[in-house]
Amino acid sequence: MKKILLIGNGAREHVIAETLLRSKSGAEVVVFGSAKNPGLLPISSAYEVGNLSDFDKIKDFAKHTRPDYAIVGPEAPIAGGIVDMLKEIGVKSASPFMATGALESSKSFARDLLAADGLKSGKGVKVSGDHLFTTDEGVAYAEQCLKEDGKVMVEEKFIGQEFSLMSFVDGENVASMPAVQDHKRAYDGDKGPNTGGMGSYSCADHSMPFLNASDLQDAHDINVAVAKAVYEETGVYYKGIMYGGFIAVKNGVRLIEYNVRFGDPEAMNVLPILRTDFSEICQAIIAGELKGMKIKFEKKATVCKYLVPDGYPDKPVKGVKIEIGDIPEGVKTYYASVDQRDDGLYLGGSRAVAFVGMADNLEDASAIATSALGSVKGPVFYRKDIGTKELIGKRVEMMGEVRGVVS
């Protein structure tokens, strides 16, 4: 049995812990998080609450619990060098070092790396036509960036459909997971402000309805190339989860950005259908032994739907109690920005609870996830259209128009 230190306390970490505990050889999870997650508390053997930037406290917790290895959920501790610190006290991690974690934490590092490697990319923080509607607005935003950061980057606007392709990486070998599509806009019909992600879906064939087989292969090949380029640039092997944010456009696939950990909510689509022992995968990542490992995912469609506080993302309700009633059978529940107190569950101000449905097709998976949404009482809302036939149909139609494919 392996003891794993898990850093973080959101829904992503909840599903990571759940998946680790399915290990056939047994697993024990100890958690360091910034709040008491009611899903993580009962399945962890030790739980410490503290600031995720308090590396001294994390170090003391690691020395006390003596884990076999660690997994870091959120990006900020990776960017701060938590994996480097843990290595100093003899704890290896299935997450990237600070140098390779710059793939997410430093956009200039990522852009320079990708430009040198000849890969096409584009990071749209403010998108023409979606966020900026006139030339004057574009100039004003550029001036704001220059004032705040001293630099601004203007890139081609990509028109197409976004998707995520996450891969297990041991430094030299890359094994990709099923593709997932997230929904960033707060409201139905892809309207409203961008969020951390209101929900996501994956398909039983592990692709997307609007992708060609070559699109998925191209995205995988880009992840492979980037893993190699990171080592050539830093001299350090990239070990952990490489999360590529891609967009399918008229003539192929383009890279938007990279993250250096599991996506949230995307982790809740892929990990519940992972059939290979996750703890063994993590150990192979650390040892550089992914090559030849057959990593399998169940051929199921998944739909994840988030309940979020009223006012999210701009002025979210926080510190308010919510109540969760009976969850219908077959629904997976993952707790995110909530705090378990003596008298109940309180909103933390960000995405609160995620419900996941799994089935042979998207329509049934969406219905399963939706069946649980009414069980939560309190000032929360959700998107009704995630994973529905209507919304996905619109995206397929849009992609057909972009590529000139007549349905």
VOGU-3710 file (C-alpha; in Angstrom, 3 decimals, decimal comma):
1> mkkilligng> 0,000/0,000/0,000  1,248/3,446/-0,936  0,683/6,616/1,067  0,099/9,651/-1,155  0,292/13,297/-0,159  -2,390/15,238/-2,016  -2,097/19,025/-2,053  -5,330/20,921/-2,681  -8,942/20,662/-1,593  -11,239/21,217/-4,574
11> arehviaetl> -13,390/18,922/-6,673  -10,320/18,080/-8,765  -8,517/16,829/-5,677  -11,646/14,998/-4,520  -11,763/12,932/-7,724  -7,974/12,417/-7,655  -8,206/10,942/-4,150  -11,197/8,777/-5,069  -9,332/7,394/-8,084  -6,172/6,681/-6,108
21> lrsksgaevv> -8,173/4,728/-3,548  -9,324/2,314/-6,259  -5,737/1,013/-6,487  -5,735/-2,779/-6,400  -2,692/-2,753/-4,128  -4,342/-0,316/-1,732  -3,675/3,356/-1,144  -3,763/5,832/1,710  -4,281/9,537/1,036  -3,180/12,392/3,284
31> vfgsaknpgl> -4,402/15,865/2,376  -3,091/19,381/2,825  -5,773/21,861/1,798  -6,959/25,395/2,424  -10,412/24,338/3,656  -12,218/21,236/4,899  -13,639/19,465/1,870  -16,541/17,219/2,986  -15,704/14,732/0,242  -12,013/14,478/1,070
41> lpissayevg> -12,339/14,412/4,869  -13,835/10,898/5,188  -11,494/9,284/2,654  -8,186/10,720/3,924  -6,201/9,305/6,837  -4,804/12,741/7,754  -6,022/16,225/6,834  -4,232/19,495/7,526  -5,758/22,906/6,825  -3,457/25,764/5,904
51> nlsdfdkikd> -2,397/28,203/3,232  -1,171/26,408/0,112  1,665/28,932/-0,121  2,875/28,059/3,387  5,589/25,668/2,272  7,050/25,361/5,762  3,756/24,047/7,077  3,421/21,689/4,125  6,972/20,481/4,738  6,183/19,762/8,401
61> fakhtrpdya> 3,027/17,885/7,381  4,990/15,822/4,852  7,671/15,001/7,419  4,991/13,944/9,884  2,953/11,799/7,479  5,916/10,376/5,521  4,209/9,824/2,147  5,630/7,600/-0,596  4,949/10,308/-3,164  2,920/13,460/-3,728
71> ivgpeapiag> 0,438/14,879/-6,236  -0,195/18,609/-6,476  -3,687/19,611/-7,592  -3,612/23,391/-8,229  -1,084/25,297/-10,318  0,032/27,952/-7,813  2,048/25,631/-5,511  3,717/24,095/-8,573  4,687/27,559/-9,810  6,018/28,350/-6,358
81> givdmlkeig> 8,305/25,308/-6,310  6,460/22,918/-3,977  7,689/19,884/-5,923  11,288/21,112/-5,616  10,826/21,603/-1,863  9,334/18,142/-1,396  12,245/16,587/-3,266  14,626/18,218/-0,780  13,031/16,207/2,035  12,976/12,982/0,026
91> vksaspfmat> 9,390/13,059/-1,285  9,044/12,525/-5,033  6,051/13,912/-6,939  3,907/13,009/-9,919  3,739/16,733/-10,671  6,169/19,119/-12,416  9,121/20,968/-10,921  9,043/24,759/-10,902  11,283/24,976/-13,994  8,973/22,847/-16,142
101> galessksfa> 5,842/24,225/-14,482  6,680/27,530/-16,166  4,813/26,072/-19,132  1,695/27,370/-17,363  2,942/29,963/-14,895  4,999/31,935/-17,428  3,173/32,733/-20,655  6,341/34,289/-22,073  8,262/31,055/-21,374  5,533/29,053/-23,099
111> rdllaadglk> 5,370/31,377/-26,090  9,137/31,482/-26,562  9,314/27,703/-26,238  6,539/27,103/-28,749  7,888/29,674/-31,201  11,308/27,999/-31,083  9,685/24,638/-31,697  7,622/25,869/-34,629  4,270/25,118/-33,013  1,330/27,398/-33,719
121> sgkgvkvsgd> -0,330/28,885/-30,669  -2,568/31,675/-29,536  -3,655/32,881/-26,105  -6,888/34,893/-26,167  -7,357/36,646/-22,857  -9,535/39,277/-24,525  -11,054/38,199/-27,812  -12,118/40,522/-30,598  -15,854/40,254/-31,093  -16,375/38,540/-27,737
131> hlfttdegva> -14,751/40,947/-25,282  -13,440/43,796/-27,414  -15,819/45,253/-29,985  -13,964/48,241/-31,458  -10,411/49,206/-32,335  -10,483/51,804/-29,553  -11,400/49,129/-27,018  -8,527/46,970/-28,257  -6,034/49,813/-27,997  -7,287/50,732/-24,523
141> yaeqclkedg> -6,855/47,169/-23,302  -3,376/46,958/-24,820  -2,438/50,181/-23,011  -3,798/48,745/-19,774  -1,650/45,616/-20,202  1,420/47,732/-20,896  0,777/49,813/-17,796  0,220/46,806/-15,549  2,697/44,279/-16,973  5,003/46,224/-19,265
151> kvmveekfig> 4,112/44,127/-22,298  1,218/43,046/-24,462  0,818/40,280/-27,019  -1,543/40,482/-29,990  -2,288/37,203/-31,730  -4,480/35,774/-34,441  -8,110/35,196/-33,498  -8,977/31,539/-33,932  -12,479/30,592/-35,046  -13,497/27,059/-34,201
161> qefslmsfvd> -14,241/24,768/-31,267  -12,047/24,395/-28,200  -11,235/21,099/-26,501  -8,845/19,811/-23,869  -6,396/16,949/-24,267  -4,636/15,960/-21,058  -1,693/13,567/-21,077  0,300/11,574/-18,548  3,976/12,454/-19,072  7,061/10,789/-17,547
171> genvasmpav> 9,595/13,062/-19,219  10,004/11,109/-22,447  6,770/9,160/-22,867  3,298/10,629/-23,322  -0,033/8,835/-22,867  -3,123/10,888/-23,673  -6,536/10,751/-22,050  -9,971/11,118/-23,678  -10,698/14,550/-25,126  -12,988/16,831/-23,094
181> qdhkraydgd> -14,854/20,044/-23,861  -15,279/22,604/-21,072  -17,903/25,383/-20,908  -16,363/28,659/-19,725  -19,334/31,014/-20,080  -21,542/31,375/-17,019  -24,960/31,136/-18,646  -26,900/28,927/-21,036  -26,189/29,422/-24,710  -22,525/30,306/-24,042
191> kgpntggmgs> -23,469/33,732/-22,733  -22,166/35,794/-19,832  -18,701/36,225/-18,331  -15,951/33,630/-18,472  -15,653/31,373/-15,438  -13,362/28,649/-14,172  -15,625/26,221/-16,030  -19,327/25,552/-15,512  -19,113/21,950/-16,626  -17,765/19,633/-19,297
201> yscadhsmpf> -18,410/16,483/-21,278  -16,529/13,633/-22,918  -17,775/11,079/-25,436  -17,813/7,296/-25,388  -15,400/7,163/-28,334  -12,965/9,434/-26,430  -13,058/12,070/-29,177  -15,354/15,054/-29,770  -18,331/15,131/-32,172  -16,718/17,962/-34,151
211> lnasdlqdah> -13,208/16,483/-34,441  -11,568/14,420/-37,153  -9,321/11,538/-36,129  -6,365/13,552/-37,408  -7,261/16,445/-35,063  -6,902/14,285/-31,988  -3,651/12,782/-33,266  -2,277/16,247/-34,014  -3,097/17,431/-30,490  -1,366/14,380/-29,016
221> dinvavakav> 1,657/14,942/-31,240  1,882/18,550/-30,038  1,938/17,365/-26,411  4,722/14,932/-27,314  6,703/17,686/-29,032  6,254/20,079/-26,121  7,420/17,506/-23,566  10,589/17,082/-25,615  11,029/20,831/-26,082  10,645/21,499/-22,346
231> yeetgvyykg> 13,497/19,111/-21,579  15,700/20,602/-24,290  15,025/24,085/-22,939  15,358/23,421/-19,193  17,378/20,223/-18,861  14,620/18,963/-16,567  12,149/16,235/-17,507  8,499/17,220/-17,464  6,759/14,756/-15,144  3,078/14,887/-14,339
241> imyggfiavk> -0,074/15,932/-16,155  0,282/18,022/-19,305  -3,019/19,700/-20,145  -3,192/21,146/-23,628  -5,971/23,593/-24,429  -6,596/23,278/-28,167  -8,961/24,684/-30,784  -10,049/22,957/-33,963  -9,999/25,507/-36,788  -10,601/25,484/-40,539
251> ngvrlieynv> -7,341/23,781/-41,433  -6,452/21,671/-38,420  -5,722/22,211/-34,748  -4,103/25,122/-32,924  -2,758/25,301/-29,406  -4,255/27,934/-27,108  -2,423/27,345/-23,830  -0,944/24,812/-21,455  -1,717/23,883/-17,876  0,572/21,712/-15,783
261> rfgdpeamnv> -2,048/19,785/-13,802  -5,436/18,181/-14,226  -8,135/20,491/-15,498  -11,101/21,292/-13,314  -13,739/20,152/-14,321  -12,039/17,936/-16,940  -10,508/15,658/-14,284  -14,049/14,654/-13,315  -14,700/13,401/-16,838  -11,607/11,275/-17,328
271> lpilrtdfse> -10,668/9,887/-13,910  -13,986/8,152/-13,124  -13,642/6,127/-16,348  -9,927/5,341/-15,874  -9,545/1,572/-15,611  -5,772/1,357/-15,223  -4,476/1,623/-11,659  -3,946/5,373/-11,136  -1,394/4,905/-8,366  0,657/2,696/-10,661
281> icqaiiagel> 0,471/5,366/-13,368  1,742/7,990/-10,910  4,621/5,761/-9,878  5,480/5,147/-13,541  5,484/8,912/-14,157  7,954/9,395/-11,315  10,173/6,486/-12,417  10,047/7,340/-16,126  8,411/4,005/-16,927  5,221/4,910/-18,815
291> kgmkikfekk> 6,504/3,313/-22,017  4,659/0,100/-22,731  2,088/0,711/-20,002  -1,395/0,077/-21,369  -3,561/2,861/-19,999  -7,243/2,159/-20,553  -10,411/4,208/-20,144  -13,925/2,835/-20,161  -15,933/3,537/-23,316  -18,458/5,731/-21,527
301> atvckylvpd> -19,766/9,234/-22,120  -19,502/11,609/-19,161  -21,125/14,924/-18,292  -20,060/17,160/-15,398  -22,297/20,016/-14,211  -21,243/22,539/-11,588  -23,429/24,319/-9,051  -21,973/27,766/-8,382  -22,862/30,613/-5,997  -25,303/33,286/-7,132
311> gypdkpvkgv> -23,314/36,186/-8,590  -20,447/33,956/-9,745  -17,921/34,781/-11,136  -17,916/38,565/-10,589  -19,710/38,988/-7,249  -20,248/35,521/-5,825  -22,171/34,878/-2,627  -19,840/33,449/-0,001  -20,003/32,367/3,615  -23,623/31,258/3,179
321> kieigdipeg> -24,832/27,841/4,272  -26,152/25,344/1,727  -27,897/22,031/2,284  -27,511/18,921/0,160  -30,351/16,437/0,143  -30,532/12,924/-1,272  -28,423/12,433/-4,391  -30,021/10,159/-7,018  -28,399/6,780/-7,550  -25,723/6,696/-10,228
331> vktyyasvdq> -24,588/10,302/-9,775  -21,023/11,028/-8,731  -20,660/14,032/-6,397  -17,487/16,088/-6,005  -17,098/18,985/-3,586  -15,175/22,104/-4,590  -15,176/25,578/-2,987  -17,109/24,682/0,147  -16,072/24,518/3,779  -17,287/21,841/6,173
341> rddglylggs> -18,026/23,457/9,537  -19,541/21,999/12,684  -23,035/23,142/11,723  -22,931/22,348/8,010  -21,594/23,273/4,602  -20,742/26,840/3,574  -20,047/28,426/0,192  -16,458/29,490/-0,392  -17,209/31,927/-3,207  -16,235/29,850/-6,227
351> ravafvgmad> -17,638/26,728/-7,880  -19,273/24,704/-5,137  -20,413/21,193/-6,039  -20,029/19,131/-9,210  -22,321/16,322/-10,296  -21,137/13,787/-12,873  -23,195/11,376/-14,930  -21,748/8,438/-16,869  -23,595/6,428/-19,505  -23,283/4,813/-22,907
361> nledasaiat> -24,282/8,089/-24,585  -24,156/11,808/-23,842  -27,911/12,284/-23,588  -28,217/9,743/-20,777  -25,065/10,985/-19,034  -26,419/14,544/-19,082  -29,760/13,408/-17,672  -28,021/11,586/-14,824  -25,952/14,649/-13,864  -28,996/16,922/-14,143
371> salgsvkgpv> -31,055/14,697/-11,848  -28,938/15,739/-8,863  -28,935/19,496/-9,372  -32,181/20,083/-7,510  -30,892/18,355/-4,398  -28,902/21,424/-3,277  -30,752/24,139/-1,386  -29,222/27,600/-1,216  -28,183/30,606/-3,341  -26,713/28,630/-6,270
381> fyrkdigtke> -27,259/28,261/-10,014  -26,081/26,092/-12,904  -26,058/25,803/-16,686  -28,868/23,628/-17,991  -27,463/23,076/-21,484  -24,150/21,336/-20,833  -23,986/17,971/-22,566  -27,351/18,425/-24,257  -28,062/17,316/-27,819  -29,100/20,839/-28,769
391> ligkrvemmg> -25,922/22,607/-27,657  -23,574/19,968/-29,028  -25,496/19,984/-32,291  -24,911/23,729/-32,616  -21,190/23,250/-32,068  -20,994/20,497/-34,655  -22,901/22,687/-37,115  -20,609/25,647/-36,415  -17,530/23,498/-37,008  -19,025/22,213/-40,246
401> evrgvvs> -19,459/25,789/-41,442  -15,884/26,669/-40,466  -14,504/23,715/-42,397  -16,936/23,982/-45,280  -18,523/20,611/-44,556  -22,147/20,322/-45,674  -24,220/18,154/-43,361
//
